[in-house]
Amino acid sequence: MDWTNLLRPETRVQLLKNYKDQQDKKGTGREIDFEPVAKLFVPWGAATFLITECDGDGLAFGLSDLGFGTPELGYISLDELAEIRGPGGLTVEEDIHFRSQQPLSAYAADARSHGRIRA
């Protein structure tokens, strides 16, 4: 399954824009603390991902919570998420009702203090 099928077209456009906008700022202290653009989740379990940017080849940046109490910031392979299959063939889904309320760093701080993403 292609990673682009995980996300709505408008979500993909914003993730790609954020990636482009961030490139000349990486490692300079001027990095942008984007609000998450997408929330992905596993309908049969506790895994949740808040994504802020994507390079166009399926490598995304965001906050990952696999449901073990240790959420972390880092890079996420959307291709790998697209391949996951759960009971009855369920797949990872985009929460189309998610609307970010704060920058990713605030979600990360909250997730670290509570042991899970609360979004």
N, C-alpha and C positions, 0 to 999 in steps of 0.2 A: 504494500500500500504506500502510496506517495504521501509525504508529510503535508503537502498542500491541502489534502482532503480533510485534515484535522481542523482547519481554520476557515472561517468565512473570508471571502475576498477582501472585504474592507479591513479585516484584522490583519491579513497578510500585508496589505499595502502599508499600514501604519507600522508594523514590525520592521519592514524593510526600510522605511523612512527613518525610523529611530536608529537603526544600525548605521545607515549612511551618515546621519547627523553626529553620531558618536565617534566615528573613526578618527578624525583629526584631533580629538580630545583625549583619547585613551592614553593613560599613563602621564597626563600633564597636570593633574589636580583640577582640571576643568571639566571632568567627566560629568555628564548629565545624569541626574538621579530621576530617571523617567518613572512615571506612573505605569503600573502594569497595563498592557494592552489586552492580554488574554488570560483567562483562567481555564486551565485544562484539568480534568479530573477523571478518575477511574470509577465508573458507576457501581462497581461491585466491591470496592475497597476504600481505603483511606488516602490514597495518593492524590496529591494536588500540586499543580504547577502554576506559578504566576510568571508570565513571560513579558519582557519589555522590548526585546529586539531580536531580529533574526537576519542572518547573512545572506539568505536567498538559496543556500544549499542545504538548509535544514538544521544548521547549528544556531541555537537560540541561547539567549542569556536570561536568567531569571532566578526565582526562588523555588526550590524543589522540596517537597515534603512527601516522603514515601510511606508515612504513617508509622514510623518507628520512634517518633519523639525527637528527631534530630534534623529539623529543616535546615537547608543550607543554600547559599547563593552560589551560582556557578553556571557552567554551560550545559546545555541539554540537547541531546540529539532528537529532533522531532521525527526523524526517520525511524529511530528505535521505538519511540512512543507510538507511532502509526502502526507498527508491527504487532503490538501487544494485543492479545485476544483473551477475553475472560469467559466466564460461563455463558453458554449459548451463543458464542461468537461476539459478545459485547466488545466494544472498542473504547479507547480513550476519547473523551468528548470535550468540546469547547462549551463552557457555560455562557450561553448567549445572553443571559440576564446580568452577568457581572459588569459592574461599573466601578472602576477604581475610585477610591476615596482619598488616597495618599500616595506618596512616592514609594518605590520599591524598598528603600532603606527602612521606612517606617513599618511596612509589612514584615520585613526580615527581623527587626527588633522585637516586634510583637510575637512573631512566631518562635523566636528563640526563648522568650520569657514564658510562653505557654506550651512549648513543645509541639506546636502544630500551626499551620497556616489557618488564620481566622479571617476568611474573605468570602 
